[in-house]
């Protein structure tokens, strides 16, 4: 059972290692989801933040404005 079974020690060790990795990923993504939900709530309630977000993320502008994009190398 220790070496010949499908539930041998090496397989169980590999599966427990993978489980820990997946649990860490789950925690990371749950934090990201909470962060996005918070940002969504702020954007739907605050028009100034919504305008700032649109300008920075999607390069939107008001009529008559010019946008200059500066890239660092």
HUCORQUI-V116560 format. One line per field, one symbol per residue. phi: phi as a letter, one per 30 degrees, with the letter a starting at -180 (. if undefined). psi: psi as a letter, one per 40 degrees, with the letter a starting at -180 (. if undefined). burial: # if it has 24 or more other ideal C-beta (glycine too) atoms within 12 Angstrom, else .. A space follows every 50 residues. Layout:
phi=???
psi=???
burial=???
//
This chain:
phi=.dccddcddddddddddddddddddddeddddddddddddddddcbdddd dddddddchdbdejccccccccc
psi=dddeiefidddddddddddddddddddddddddddddddddddeehdddd dddddddefiiiheiihhhhhi.
burial=.................................................. .......................
//
